[in-house]
Amino acid sequence: AANGAEFRARIAGEVGLELEIVDRETEATLAATGCTPLIDPGADAVVLFDIGGGSSELVWLDRSSPTGRGPPLPKIKAWASLPVGVVTLAERHGGHRVTREIYAAMIEEVAALIDGFVAEYGGLRGDHVHLLGTSGTVTTIAGVHLELRRYERRRVDGCWMVDGEVTRVIERLLGWSYEDRVANACIGAERADLVLAGCAILDAIRLAFPCQRLRVADRGLREGMLVQMMRDDGVWDSQARAP
């Protein structure tokens, strides 16, 4: 953010806390660290994505290896940060009344941003490659898919969806009015004007990396930070030495 330094100074002056602002590569690494337990151990590679409000991250992960120090370390082959998220996309195209034409325009805009990453890594597809999504978009899609009357993290986190199931949920959401989206327990008023923008970003990713399976993660940066802090503190080292 443009006011990052000003915000840090204000927090330090008013609260006495020294905040650290991480760069986008660190953000991608922490998100990957938090999600590695959900990677299919039989997968050759994984495309991890995190759809945010103002940006979205794409991370190409190779098969991870056990470390003996908590979750496997992510093997990041490449990453990209796209300057588009659900808030910025919805602000440009609208989020209340989304026609098929508007939705297609959203996908086209995001696809153009992914082009460079796809040109280099677009061969990442097949039965032994899967998508791994961590964001409100994918957890919402999973909740609708599971027909949850209220959001349940234990059922959503780690949920597998095949490509056709993702398509069917997005088609349902496109057919709903804004009021219908508000009424759904897994969407609500907070996400009703943003969820279709998130679906458009997801569809652009799916077009770029056609995979048969998507795993949903209700985890990410926070868990990644906790794992890294525990590694730095030697928590798992002491556990490994314990009789």
Backbone as CSV, one residue per row, in Angstrom:
resi,resn,N_x,N_y,N_z,CA_x,CA_y,CA_z,C_x,C_y,C_z
1,ALA,0.839,-1.193,0.000,0.000,0.000,0.000,0.878,1.248,0.000
2,ALA,0.375,2.310,-0.602,1.156,3.540,-0.718,1.418,4.185,0.635
3,ASN,0.529,3.954,1.593,0.681,4.585,2.908,1.279,3.633,3.935
4,GLY,2.013,2.613,3.475,2.559,1.609,4.389,3.463,2.193,5.454
5,ALA,4.410,3.044,5.058,5.355,3.623,6.020,4.628,4.515,7.024
6,GLU,3.670,5.292,6.532,2.885,6.161,7.414,2.088,5.333,8.424
7,PHE,1.500,4.223,7.957,0.717,3.357,8.842,1.609,2.736,9.918
8,ARG,2.801,2.251,9.522,3.732,1.664,10.494,4.117,2.687,11.557
9,ALA,4.400,3.900,11.123,4.804,4.947,12.060,3.673,5.281,13.028
10,ARG,2.457,5.306,12.530,1.312,5.615,13.396,1.105,4.518,14.435
11,ILE,1.201,3.248,14.007,1.048,2.136,14.949,2.141,2.177,16.006
12,ALA,3.375,2.441,15.578,4.487,2.510,16.530,4.279,3.644,17.528
13,GLY,3.796,4.785,17.035,3.610,5.933,17.909,2.439,5.795,18.859
14,GLU,1.333,5.205,18.386,0.123,5.146,19.197,0.012,3.878,20.035
15,VAL,0.577,2.782,19.549,0.419,1.494,20.241,1.753,0.949,20.748
16,GLY,2.844,1.376,20.128,4.153,0.893,20.554,4.563,-0.420,19.920
17,LEU,3.888,-0.825,18.840,4.227,-2.071,18.157,4.974,-1.764,16.864
18,GLU,6.015,-2.559,16.601,6.767,-2.421,15.358,6.238,-3.439,14.351
19,LEU,5.505,-2.982,13.367,4.952,-3.867,12.350,5.977,-4.130,11.249
20,GLU,5.930,-5.328,10.709,6.747,-5.673,9.550,5.826,-5.831,8.347
21,ILE,6.128,-5.146,7.275,5.363,-5.276,6.037,6.142,-6.188,5.109
22,VAL,5.569,-7.332,4.800,6.278,-8.314,3.978,6.060,-8.007,2.504
23,ASP,7.032,-8.402,1.683,6.876,-8.216,0.248,6.009,-9.337,-0.321
24,ARG,5.698,-9.235,-1.605,4.755,-10.182,-2.204,5.340,-11.584,-2.297
25,GLU,6.652,-11.684,-2.496,7.264,-13.011,-2.556,7.168,-13.708,-1.207
26,THR,7.401,-12.961,-0.124,7.265,-13.529,1.217,5.826,-13.936,1.479
27,GLU,4.891,-13.118,1.030,3.469,-13.445,1.187,3.141,-14.760,0.493
28,ALA,3.640,-14.930,-0.733,3.387,-16.166,-1.474,4.008,-17.363,-0.769
29,THR,5.215,-17.177,-0.225,5.901,-18.269,0.473,5.146,-18.672,1.731
30,LEU,4.668,-17.697,2.482,3.932,-17.999,3.713,2.608,-18.689,3.409
31,ALA,1.919,-18.244,2.362,0.665,-18.899,1.977,0.923,-20.344,1.586
32,ALA,2.004,-20.572,0.841,2.349,-21.937,0.437,2.699,-22.792,1.646
33,THR,3.430,-22.221,2.594,3.800,-22.953,3.808,2.564,-23.379,4.586
34,GLY,1.583,-22.495,4.675,0.367,-22.824,5.404,-0.473,-23.890,4.743
35,CYS,-0.324,-24.037,3.416,-1.187,-24.954,2.665,-0.534,-26.278,2.287
36,THR,0.770,-26.431,2.494,1.438,-27.658,2.038,0.838,-28.948,2.589
37,PRO,0.273,-28.968,3.816,-0.328,-30.227,4.276,-1.487,-30.712,3.405
38,LEU,-2.057,-29.829,2.582,-3.196,-30.208,1.740,-2.783,-30.652,0.338
39,ILE,-1.497,-30.639,0.046,-1.036,-31.083,-1.272,-1.125,-32.600,-1.354
40,ASP,-1.702,-33.092,-2.429,-1.755,-34.532,-2.665,-0.323,-35.048,-2.800
41,PRO,0.099,-35.971,-1.920,1.481,-36.462,-1.987,1.815,-37.160,-3.295
42,GLY,0.797,-37.580,-4.041,1.041,-38.228,-5.321,1.102,-37.269,-6.493
43,ALA,0.901,-35.976,-6.230,0.908,-34.983,-7.310,2.331,-34.656,-7.737
44,ASP,2.513,-34.458,-9.032,3.814,-34.033,-9.548,4.039,-32.540,-9.334
45,ALA,2.967,-31.784,-9.349,3.051,-30.338,-9.162,1.675,-29.820,-8.760
46,VAL,1.672,-28.608,-8.221,0.433,-27.981,-7.759,0.461,-26.508,-8.155
47,VAL,-0.674,-25.991,-8.585,-0.822,-24.551,-8.801,-1.638,-24.002,-7.634
48,LEU,-0.952,-23.293,-6.743,-1.598,-22.671,-5.594,-2.009,-21.254,-5.975
49,PHE,-3.217,-20.874,-5.599,-3.639,-19.497,-5.856,-4.344,-18.934,-4.637
50,ASP,-4.156,-17.639,-4.446,-4.771,-16.910,-3.340,-5.422,-15.664,-3.923
51,ILE,-6.744,-15.680,-3.992,-7.492,-14.560,-4.566,-7.800,-13.571,-3.449
52,GLY,-7.174,-12.411,-3.501,-7.367,-11.415,-2.463,-8.311,-10.310,-2.885
53,GLY,-8.288,-9.220,-2.115,-9.159,-8.102,-2.422,-8.591,-7.193,-3.498
54,GLY,-7.263,-6.933,-3.410,-6.635,-6.044,-4.369,-5.591,-6.697,-5.240
55,SER,-5.208,-7.913,-4.904,-4.234,-8.656,-5.706,-4.515,-10.140,-5.561
56,SER,-3.927,-10.917,-6.452,-4.070,-12.375,-6.396,-2.707,-12.989,-6.684
57,GLU,-2.380,-14.035,-5.935,-1.080,-14.680,-6.086,-1.220,-16.046,-6.743
58,LEU,-0.278,-16.361,-7.623,-0.169,-17.672,-8.248,1.186,-18.251,-7.878
59,VAL,1.193,-19.506,-7.436,2.444,-20.149,-7.038,2.499,-21.542,-7.650
60,TRP,3.581,-21.836,-8.343,3.815,-23.179,-8.875,4.657,-23.930,-7.866
61,LEU,4.097,-25.008,-7.330,4.779,-25.822,-6.325,5.135,-27.185,-6.897
62,ASP,6.380,-27.593,-6.680,6.774,-28.961,-6.972,6.406,-29.841,-5.793
63,ARG,6.526,-31.146,-5.982,6.233,-32.087,-4.902,7.114,-31.776,-3.693
64,SER,6.500,-31.670,-2.508,7.227,-31.339,-1.287,7.764,-32.594,-0.623
65,SER,8.809,-32.410,0.181,9.422,-33.526,0.900,9.258,-33.329,2.399
66,PRO,9.075,-34.421,3.170,8.999,-34.302,4.623,10.284,-33.703,5.183
67,THR,10.163,-32.943,6.270,11.329,-32.281,6.854,11.671,-32.802,8.236
68,GLY,10.706,-33.435,8.923,10.918,-33.774,10.319,10.756,-32.567,11.221
69,ARG,10.424,-31.419,10.633,10.246,-30.174,11.391,8.889,-29.580,11.041
70,GLY,7.833,-30.348,11.331,6.497,-29.880,11.030,6.101,-30.193,9.602
71,PRO,5.183,-29.397,9.030,4.705,-29.653,7.670,5.844,-29.599,6.656
72,PRO,5.679,-30.262,5.510,6.721,-30.225,4.475,7.000,-28.790,4.028
73,LEU,8.238,-28.534,3.656,8.586,-27.231,3.107,8.078,-27.133,1.669
74,PRO,7.443,-26.020,1.310,6.983,-25.875,-0.072,8.164,-25.684,-1.016
75,LYS,8.126,-26.367,-2.144,9.160,-26.191,-3.167,8.599,-25.277,-4.249
76,ILE,8.876,-23.995,-4.111,8.327,-23.003,-5.024,9.211,-22.904,-6.262
77,LYS,8.625,-23.242,-7.407,9.344,-23.141,-8.674,9.180,-21.754,-9.298
78,ALA,8.018,-21.174,-9.117,7.760,-19.850,-9.681,6.536,-19.257,-8.999
79,TRP,6.434,-17.942,-9.034,5.269,-17.284,-8.456,5.011,-15.980,-9.206
80,ALA,3.801,-15.520,-9.113,3.431,-14.244,-9.729,2.351,-13.589,-8.884
81,SER,2.419,-12.285,-8.780,1.393,-11.515,-8.086,0.643,-10.686,-9.117
82,LEU,-0.641,-10.945,-9.233,-1.472,-10.247,-10.217,-2.122,-9.025,-9.569
83,PRO,-2.072,-7.877,-10.220,-2.648,-6.661,-9.634,-4.164,-6.596,-9.792
84,VAL,-4.826,-7.658,-9.377,-6.288,-7.694,-9.464,-6.823,-8.596,-8.362
85,GLY,-7.901,-8.163,-7.745,-8.560,-8.953,-6.712,-10.062,-8.761,-6.811
86,VAL,-10.796,-9.359,-5.892,-12.256,-9.304,-5.990,-12.793,-7.885,-5.840
87,VAL,-12.165,-7.090,-4.980,-12.655,-5.727,-4.759,-12.379,-4.855,-5.976
88,THR,-11.148,-4.881,-6.467,-10.807,-4.030,-7.610,-11.578,-4.432,-8.860
89,LEU,-11.770,-5.741,-9.064,-12.500,-6.204,-10.244,-13.977,-5.826,-10.154
90,ALA,-14.566,-5.996,-8.971,-15.976,-5.636,-8.786,-16.182,-4.132,-8.905
91,GLU,-15.213,-3.355,-8.451,-15.335,-1.901,-8.569,-15.349,-1.466,-10.028
92,ARG,-14.569,-2.152,-10.865,-14.499,-1.776,-12.282,-15.702,-2.268,-13.077
93,HIS,-16.217,-3.446,-12.725,-17.264,-4.063,-13.549,-18.632,-4.108,-12.863
94,GLY,-18.666,-3.856,-11.578,-19.920,-3.969,-10.841,-20.067,-5.345,-10.228
95,GLY,-20.752,-5.405,-9.086,-20.888,-6.679,-8.403,-22.314,-7.063,-8.068
96,HIS,-23.241,-6.119,-8.182,-24.626,-6.408,-7.831,-25.368,-7.106,-8.968
97,ARG,-25.334,-6.524,-10.145,-26.016,-7.088,-11.312,-24.958,-7.482,-12.338
98,VAL,-24.570,-8.728,-12.320,-23.490,-9.206,-13.193,-24.096,-10.039,-14.316
99,THR,-24.080,-9.495,-15.525,-24.586,-10.228,-16.686,-23.507,-11.185,-17.196
100,ARG,-23.902,-12.055,-18.118,-22.927,-12.966,-18.733,-21.842,-12.177,-19.464
101,GLU,-22.226,-11.079,-20.087,-21.267,-10.262,-20.821,-20.264,-9.614,-19.869
102,ILE,-20.757,-9.107,-18.756,-19.864,-8.506,-17.763,-18.925,-9.562,-17.194
103,TYR,-19.474,-10.733,-16.926,-18.659,-11.810,-16.366,-17.553,-12.205,-17.348
104,ALA,-17.889,-12.316,-18.623,-16.894,-12.662,-19.645,-15.808,-11.592,-19.732
105,ALA,-16.193,-10.328,-19.581,-15.214,-9.239,-19.617,-14.268,-9.318,-18.422
106,MET,-14.791,-9.713,-17.271,-13.941,-9.902,-16.095,-12.890,-10.978,-16.356
107,ILE,-13.342,-12.112,-16.882,-12.419,-13.218,-17.168,-11.344,-12.764,-18.151
108,GLU,-11.755,-12.053,-19.184,-10.811,-11.597,-20.209,-9.749,-10.678,-19.604
109,GLU,-10.165,-9.792,-18.711,-9.217,-8.871,-18.074,-8.181,-9.635,-17.253
110,VAL,-8.647,-10.597,-16.472,-7.728,-11.363,-15.620,-6.830,-12.262,-16.460
111,ALA,-7.400,-12.879,-17.484,-6.616,-13.768,-18.347,-5.437,-13.034,-18.971
112,ALA,-5.642,-11.772,-19.336,-4.554,-10.984,-19.924,-3.420,-10.780,-18.928
113,LEU,-3.755,-10.684,-17.646,-2.736,-10.508,-16.613,-1.966,-11.795,-16.348
114,ILE,-2.600,-12.938,-16.609,-1.962,-14.234,-16.355,-1.088,-14.672,-17.532
115,ASP,-1.247,-14.025,-18.676,-0.603,-14.477,-19.911,0.890,-14.746,-19.762
116,GLY,1.611,-13.841,-19.094,3.052,-14.011,-18.965,3.421,-15.256,-18.190
117,PHE,2.699,-15.505,-17.105,2.949,-16.696,-16.288,2.614,-17.950,-17.080
118,VAL,1.512,-17.891,-17.820,1.077,-19.042,-18.610,2.078,-19.358,-19.718
119,ALA,2.635,-18.321,-20.328,3.583,-18.527,-21.422,4.765,-19.369,-20.976
120,GLU,5.159,-19.204,-19.711,6.318,-19.941,-19.208,5.937,-21.264,-18.568
121,TYR,4.777,-21.303,-17.895,4.432,-22.490,-17.109,3.087,-23.093,-17.493
122,GLY,2.571,-22.751,-18.656,1.252,-23.213,-19.071,1.156,-24.703,-19.283
123,GLY,2.303,-25.401,-19.348,2.269,-26.850,-19.517,1.900,-27.594,-18.262
124,LEU,1.636,-26.842,-17.189,1.303,-27.455,-15.906,-0.150,-27.910,-15.931
125,ARG,-0.376,-29.136,-16.310,-1.734,-29.664,-16.391,-1.655,-31.188,-16.424
126,GLY,-2.801,-31.823,-16.249,-2.817,-33.280,-16.333,-3.338,-33.920,-15.064
127,ASP,-3.369,-35.239,-15.077,-3.947,-35.994,-13.973,-3.138,-35.877,-12.693
128,HIS,-1.845,-35.587,-12.801,-0.989,-35.551,-11.621,-0.645,-34.128,-11.195
129,VAL,-1.453,-33.177,-11.645,-1.336,-31.784,-11.232,-2.709,-31.333,-10.744
130,HIS,-2.751,-30.649,-9.622,-4.051,-30.153,-9.161,-3.944,-28.705,-8.707
131,LEU,-5.079,-28.042,-8.664,-5.172,-26.685,-8.153,-5.374,-26.733,-6.649
132,LEU,-4.859,-25.726,-5.965,-5.043,-25.590,-4.522,-5.375,-24.132,-4.256
133,GLY,-6.605,-23.878,-3.833,-7.068,-22.508,-3.676,-7.274,-22.120,-2.233
134,THR,-6.774,-20.941,-1.867,-6.992,-20.423,-0.522,-7.528,-18.998,-0.635
135,SER,-8.796,-18.843,-0.394,-9.422,-17.522,-0.485,-10.887,-17.661,-0.119
136,GLY,-11.513,-16.508,0.126,-12.944,-16.528,0.393,-13.742,-17.028,-0.790
137,THR,-13.215,-16.820,-1.996,-13.922,-17.289,-3.189,-14.074,-18.800,-3.186
138,VAL,-12.968,-19.516,-3.012,-13.043,-20.978,-3.108,-13.749,-21.591,-1.903
139,THR,-13.603,-20.998,-0.727,-14.327,-21.546,0.426,-15.831,-21.321,0.265
140,THR,-16.208,-20.201,-0.337,-17.621,-19.951,-0.622,-18.156,-20.956,-1.629
141,ILE,-17.405,-21.188,-2.701,-17.819,-22.163,-3.716,-17.978,-23.540,-3.093
142,ALA,-17.049,-23.923,-2.224,-17.147,-25.224,-1.563,-18.373,-25.291,-0.662
143,GLY,-18.646,-24.213,0.071,-19.810,-24.194,0.945,-21.111,-24.337,0.186
144,VAL,-21.213,-23.658,-0.959,-22.408,-23.782,-1.801,-22.498,-25.192,-2.373
145,HIS,-21.373,-25.728,-2.809,-21.335,-27.092,-3.353,-21.808,-28.114,-2.323
146,LEU,-21.400,-27.928,-1.079,-21.761,-28.866,-0.013,-23.156,-28.607,0.548
147,GLU,-23.830,-27.580,0.041,-25.190,-27.228,0.485,-25.232,-26.958,1.992
148,LEU,-24.228,-26.259,2.494,-24.163,-25.991,3.930,-25.202,-24.951,4.333
149,ARG,-25.902,-25.222,5.419,-26.873,-24.256,5.937,-26.176,-23.139,6.693
150,ARG,-24.989,-23.424,7.160,-24.103,-22.411,7.730,-22.681,-22.857,7.427
151,TYR,-21.775,-21.910,7.379,-20.409,-22.245,6.996,-19.755,-23.123,8.058
152,GLU,-19.129,-24.210,7.625,-18.435,-25.122,8.532,-17.013,-25.338,8.028
153,ARG,-16.057,-24.753,8.716,-14.670,-24.831,8.274,-14.177,-26.268,8.199
154,ARG,-14.565,-27.099,9.148,-14.039,-28.469,9.186,-14.463,-29.266,7.955
155,ARG,-15.579,-28.896,7.334,-16.027,-29.583,6.120,-15.445,-28.955,4.858
156,VAL,-15.158,-27.685,4.923,-14.660,-26.973,3.743,-13.153,-27.137,3.582
157,ASP,-12.405,-26.963,4.663,-10.947,-27.037,4.582,-10.507,-28.442,4.190
158,GLY,-9.831,-28.546,3.056,-9.390,-29.845,2.558,-10.362,-30.501,1.598
159,CYS,-11.503,-29.858,1.355,-12.511,-30.421,0.445,-11.964,-30.505,-0.982
160,TRP,-12.192,-31.653,-1.620,-11.828,-31.826,-3.026,-13.049,-31.558,-3.902
161,MET,-12.842,-30.866,-5.014,-13.887,-30.677,-6.019,-13.300,-30.996,-7.387
162,VAL,-14.062,-31.728,-8.187,-13.618,-31.973,-9.562,-14.045,-30.788,-10.420
163,ASP,-13.448,-30.679,-11.590,-13.644,-29.513,-12.440,-15.121,-29.257,-12.746
164,GLY,-15.864,-30.307,-13.049,-17.275,-30.143,-13.380,-18.092,-29.609,-12.221
165,GLU,-17.735,-29.983,-11.002,-18.452,-29.485,-9.825,-18.218,-27.992,-9.644
166,VAL,-16.994,-27.539,-9.877,-16.701,-26.107,-9.783,-17.520,-25.339,-10.820
167,THR,-17.549,-25.860,-12.033,-18.318,-25.214,-13.106,-19.794,-25.105,-12.742
168,ARG,-20.354,-26.179,-12.198,-21.785,-26.169,-11.859,-22.098,-25.147,-10.772
169,VAL,-21.237,-25.014,-9.779,-21.485,-24.031,-8.725,-21.421,-22.617,-9.295
170,ILE,-20.417,-22.344,-10.122,-20.302,-21.007,-10.708,-21.516,-20.694,-11.575
171,GLU,-21.994,-21.677,-12.327,-23.197,-21.476,-13.139,-24.398,-21.149,-12.250
172,ARG,-24.511,-21.829,-11.123,-25.599,-21.531,-10.179,-25.503,-20.095,-9.696
173,LEU,-24.305,-19.680,-9.311,-24.124,-18.330,-8.787,-24.434,-17.276,-9.844
174,LEU,-24.059,-17.546,-11.088,-24.367,-16.612,-12.174,-25.871,-16.487,-12.408
175,GLY,-26.599,-17.545,-12.099,-28.047,-17.534,-12.278,-28.803,-16.906,-11.126
176,TRP,-28.120,-16.659,-10.006,-28.772,-16.064,-8.845,-28.775,-14.545,-8.943
177,SER,-29.805,-13.949,-8.371,-29.830,-12.496,-8.235,-28.933,-12.088,-7.065
178,TYR,-28.687,-10.789,-6.962,-27.914,-10.290,-5.824,-28.589,-10.686,-4.518
179,GLU,-29.909,-10.583,-4.480,-30.649,-10.929,-3.268,-30.517,-12.413,-2.943
180,ASP,-30.497,-13.257,-3.967,-30.298,-14.693,-3.745,-28.933,-14.955,-3.110
181,ARG,-27.924,-14.237,-3.590,-26.582,-14.425,-3.045,-26.518,-13.960,-1.601
182,VAL,-27.160,-12.852,-1.310,-27.198,-12.360,0.072,-27.845,-13.385,0.988
183,ALA,-28.883,-14.057,0.498,-29.644,-15.006,1.318,-28.895,-16.303,1.579
184,ASN,-27.872,-16.599,0.793,-27.136,-17.845,0.995,-26.214,-17.718,2.197
185,ALA,-26.274,-18.714,3.085,-25.531,-18.648,4.343,-24.023,-18.614,4.150
186,CYS,-23.528,-19.159,3.048,-22.079,-19.188,2.809,-21.579,-17.955,2.065
187,ILE,-22.510,-17.072,1.688,-22.129,-15.846,0.986,-22.465,-14.639,1.853
188,GLY,-23.750,-14.391,2.037,-24.177,-13.286,2.881,-23.941,-11.926,2.252
189,ALA,-24.339,-10.901,2.969,-24.223,-9.534,2.465,-22.771,-9.109,2.291
190,GLU,-21.861,-9.707,3.076,-20.459,-9.300,3.023,-19.791,-9.678,1.704
191,ARG,-20.227,-10.790,1.097,-19.561,-11.285,-0.109,-20.453,-11.250,-1.358
192,ALA,-21.702,-10.879,-1.190,-22.655,-10.999,-2.302,-22.255,-10.188,-3.526
193,ASP,-21.605,-9.042,-3.321,-21.208,-8.209,-4.458,-19.789,-8.496,-4.930
194,LEU,-19.107,-9.449,-4.284,-17.717,-9.760,-4.625,-17.522,-11.168,-5.158
195,VAL,-18.460,-12.064,-4.853,-18.233,-13.483,-5.135,-18.099,-13.765,-6.629
196,LEU,-18.850,-13.075,-7.473,-18.753,-13.347,-8.910,-17.448,-12.811,-9.498
197,ALA,-16.939,-11.728,-8.952,-15.611,-11.264,-9.370,-14.565,-12.316,-9.014
198,GLY,-14.701,-12.911,-7.835,-13.790,-13.987,-7.446,-13.917,-15.195,-8.351
199,CYS,-15.149,-15.521,-8.728,-15.366,-16.648,-9.646,-14.716,-16.382,-11.000
200,ALA,-14.771,-15.134,-11.457,-14.152,-14.787,-12.740,-12.637,-14.958,-12.677
201,ILE,-12.031,-14.562,-11.568,-10.587,-14.764,-11.397,-10.276,-16.253,-11.389
202,LEU,-11.081,-17.025,-10.672,-10.889,-18.475,-10.638,-11.047,-19.079,-12.029
203,ASP,-12.048,-18.645,-12.777,-12.246,-19.179,-14.129,-11.056,-18.854,-15.037
204,ALA,-10.482,-17.665,-14.889,-9.298,-17.318,-15.683,-8.125,-18.229,-15.329
205,ILE,-7.989,-18.550,-14.054,-6.928,-19.467,-13.612,-7.184,-20.865,-14.153
206,ARG,-8.443,-21.300,-14.116,-8.785,-22.637,-14.619,-8.550,-22.746,-16.123
207,LEU,-8.806,-21.676,-16.848,-8.536,-21.680,-18.287,-7.037,-21.765,-18.558
208,ALA,-6.262,-21.079,-17.730,-4.808,-21.080,-17.918,-4.184,-22.409,-17.526
209,PHE,-4.731,-23.029,-16.485,-4.182,-24.284,-15.968,-5.309,-25.307,-15.826
210,PRO,-5.682,-25.962,-16.920,-6.782,-26.933,-16.872,-6.395,-28.160,-16.046
211,CYS,-6.963,-28.269,-14.866,-6.721,-29.416,-13.982,-8.063,-30.047,-13.635
212,GLN,-8.059,-31.322,-13.422,-9.298,-32.029,-13.124,-9.746,-31.870,-11.680
213,ARG,-8.824,-31.470,-10.797,-9.183,-31.408,-9.380,-8.734,-30.088,-8.756
214,LEU,-9.555,-29.631,-7.833,-9.260,-28.448,-7.030,-9.411,-28.822,-5.566
215,ARG,-8.403,-28.493,-4.761,-8.543,-28.687,-3.324,-8.720,-27.323,-2.671
216,VAL,-9.652,-27.260,-1.743,-10.020,-26.003,-1.100,-9.321,-25.894,0.245
217,ALA,-8.723,-24.739,0.498,-8.013,-24.509,1.757,-8.625,-23.333,2.499
218,ASP,-9.083,-23.582,3.705,-9.475,-22.489,4.594,-8.304,-22.254,5.550
219,ARG,-7.210,-21.907,4.984,-5.962,-21.660,5.708,-5.043,-20.912,4.756
220,GLY,-3.888,-20.505,5.241,-2.980,-19.785,4.355,-1.935,-19.004,5.110
221,LEU,-1.984,-17.668,4.995,-0.940,-16.820,5.556,-0.774,-16.990,7.059
222,ARG,-1.871,-16.977,7.779,-1.781,-17.066,9.238,-1.112,-18.357,9.660
223,GLU,-1.547,-19.475,9.067,-0.946,-20.766,9.399,0.513,-20.820,8.957
224,GLY,0.805,-20.208,7.801,2.184,-20.164,7.332,3.084,-19.400,8.283
225,MET,2.600,-18.287,8.812,3.385,-17.515,9.776,3.615,-18.304,11.059
226,LEU,2.573,-18.993,11.525,2.719,-19.797,12.742,3.736,-20.917,12.550
227,VAL,3.663,-21.603,11.401,4.613,-22.682,11.116,6.035,-22.142,11.089
228,GLN,6.230,-20.997,10.413,7.577,-20.433,10.311,8.096,-19.990,11.670
229,MET,7.235,-19.406,12.495,7.645,-18.989,13.838,8.034,-20.191,14.689
230,MET,7.287,-21.284,14.561,7.603,-22.492,15.328,8.913,-23.107,14.851
231,ARG,9.162,-23.065,13.541,10.448,-23.561,13.031,11.594,-22.700,13.567
232,ASP,11.408,-21.386,13.509,12.457,-20.474,13.966,12.744,-20.642,15.451
233,ASP,11.706,-20.968,16.227,11.873,-21.156,17.672,12.387,-22.536,18.037
234,GLY,12.532,-23.422,17.047,13.050,-24.758,17.317,12.052,-25.702,17.947
235,VAL,10.758,-25.417,17.811,9.740,-26.266,18.437,9.821,-27.689,17.916
236,TRP,9.888,-27.842,16.589,9.911,-29.189,16.028,11.264,-29.868,16.225
237,ASP,12.342,-29.063,16.320,13.652,-29.648,16.599,13.646,-30.340,17.955
238,SER,13.045,-29.669,18.956,13.011,-30.255,20.292,12.119,-31.478,20.334
239,GLN,11.031,-31.455,19.542,10.155,-32.623,19.493,10.868,-33.805,18.858
240,ALA,11.677,-33.533,17.822,12.390,-34.612,17.138,13.423,-35.259,18.050
241,ARG,13.994,-34.467,18.993,15.013,-35.010,19.893,14.413,-35.721,21.090
242,ALA,13.118,-35.469,21.338,12.489,-36.062,22.527,12.409,-37.575,22.388
243,PRO,12.650,-38.336,23.496,12.593,-39.806,23.431,11.173,-40.280,23.207
